[in-house]
Amino acid sequence: MSLILIIEDAWFTRRTLMKILQKEGYEMIEANNGREGLEIIEERSKDIKCIILDMLMPEIDGLGVLKKLQELNLNIPTIVLTADIQESTRKQCLQLGATAFLNKPPKSSELLETITNVIK
């Protein structure tokens, strides 16, 4: 099954996402912040089929991760998952290469449908 990287600083949110994805048979790797996420991406970019990315995190935030992915010319489908509902944030994420944008907390069905669509 597809490998999904979850970059999220909130333990509870990561656990919730992992529980949803595990039921569907996805493999997952988790990172506590953008710096850890980028380290994993550098090591396993060819294996990762999708990234679920939080925006507000310590060390390197979601925008920093998106910028680095763009610099490295990595086209890994990235789903931004955030509580920030501003249209300007959404547009900025999409301009930096995000594939999809979901508000927290996502409905299981919405998350799974989005993952299916971006991995295709």
N, C-alpha and C positions, 0 to 999 in steps of 0.2 A: 504494500500500500504506500501511498505518498507520505513523504516526510514533511512535517510542518514545524517551523520554528516560531515559538511564541516569545516575543520580547515584551515583557510586562513586569513592572516593579511590584505590583500588588499580588501577594501570595494567594489570596482568596480568589482573585480573578483568574490567575493562572490555573489554579486547581479546578475551577468551574469550567474553563475552556478545555482543559485536558480531559475532564470527565465526559463532556459532550463529544469530543473528537475520538476518544478511546472507544466509545460505544459504536462508532462508525468504522473502526478498524484502522484509523490513521496512526502513524508513528509520529512522535513528537520529541522535540528538544526544547528546553526552556532556558531563557536568559533573564536575569534580574534587572538589566538595564541595557541601554544602547551600546555601551562599550563591550559588554559580554556578548551581546547579539552580533556585533560586527566581528568579534574574534571567531565566533562559531561560523559565521558566513564565510570568512576568509578560509577557514579549514574545510568547510563542507558545502560550498556554494553549488557544486554540481549535483549534490544529493537533495538539496532543499527544493521542494516543489512550490512552497507557499510560505509567506511570512505573515504572522498576525502581529501588528505593531501598535503599541501604546504611544501616545504623544508626550505626556508629561512624566519624565523619569529622571532620576539623578544621573550624573556624569555626562551621558550623551542622550539627548531627547529624540523623539521620533523624527522630527525634521532633520536633525543631524544624521540620523541613520539613512533617511531617504536621500539626502545630499551625497553621502558617501557611496551609496549604491549607484547613484548616477555617475559619480566620479570614476568608480570602478567599472562602469559600463555593464553592470549586472542587471539583467532583466528578470529578476525573480518576482513573480506576482506577489504584491504586498497589499494586505488588507489593513487599513488604519482603523483601530478600535479606540474610540476616545469619548470622554464625557463632554468635550468641547463641541458645541453644536453650531458654532459660528460658520456662516457660509464662506467667509474669507479663509478660515482654517481649512475647510474642505477643498476649496479651490487651490490653495497653496500646496496641499498634499498631492492633489491630482497633477498639478504642474510639475512636481518633483518626482513623478513616476508612480505614485500609488495607483493600484489597480481598482481598489474599492474603498469605501469609507462607511463604517458602521458606528452608530452611537452605542455607548454603554448604557445599560447592560444589553447585549444582543439577545434576541430570541434564538433558541437553538435552531429552529428551522431556517431562519434568516442567515445565520452564520454558516450552516451546512450548505445551503443553496449558493451562497456567495463563494465559498471555497470550491464547490463543484464547478461553478462558472469560471473562476479565475484559473483553475488548474487545466481546464480543457485546452 
